[in-house]
Amino acid sequence: MPADLNPIDKAKFVAAKRAVDFVQDGMKLGLGTGSTAAWMVRCLAERVRDEGLRVTGVPTSRRTAELATSLGLDVRTLDEVRWLDLTIDGADEFDPNLNLIKGGGAALLQEKIVATASDQMIVIADAAKEVSRLGAFPLPVEVIPFGWQTTKALIEETLVSMDVLNREVSLRMNGERPLVTDEANHILDLHLGRIGNPRQLALVLNQIPGVVENGLFIDICDIVVIGEPDGKVSVR
Ligand code: 5RP
């Protein structure tokens, strides 16, 4: 373990390292995005270097692609590989059914495509990401820039029709400008507090013109590896 890690990074590191134990020789892997996923990419590169493990990685963002390439991993596009054995990624929240909120790092679109194209998805998280109900973390929704304010209004109307109490929707900014994702879209963050029916919300949001994808990952994750600040790891 790298020296001088703060407690949260230690929790992320131990979860990432344990998840990389699931990787077997010859696997095609989805490589997630975010600070926890970055530890996973580093741990994976270490196994490739030290054990001669042969793996192919499909990154879920430009950031991850740059990191994986810089560490010498064999990086391919999803179109080259088509189907993956395993995706390992972080999450912003996970609930007892292993449903997730993702997209805090604005990469939810590629992350969902890659995870869905995988036989198995393992989420790596520090223990603080575990919730009894999703929604304290603002739900990211990727929208196309054209008419985003209309899309925002349609999302707000939808939330009213679903009797959602807290329904503030904000455009994610990058300094003074709207954030632009790797797919050249924007992100609307839905501050809901609590999501009563994540499955229904995920379906309804994706019916709205202008919405590309939402950050609810329902029935996609198979295993969560949870790291604690004291270095303990549990697998759910
Ligand atoms: C990026 C994501 C990340 O996996 C999520 O935000 C968790 O990030 P971190 O590991 O830095 O806490 O969904 O879109």
Boltz pocket constraint, residues with backbone or C-beta under 6 A from the ligand:
constraints:
  - pocket:
      binder: B
      contacts: [[A, 32], [A, 33], [A, 34], [A, 35], [A, 36], [A, 37], [A, 89], [A, 90], [A, 91], [A, 92], [A, 101], [A, 102], [A, 103], [A, 104], [A, 105], [A, 106], [A, 107], [A, 108], [A, 111], [A, 124]]
      max_distance: 6.0
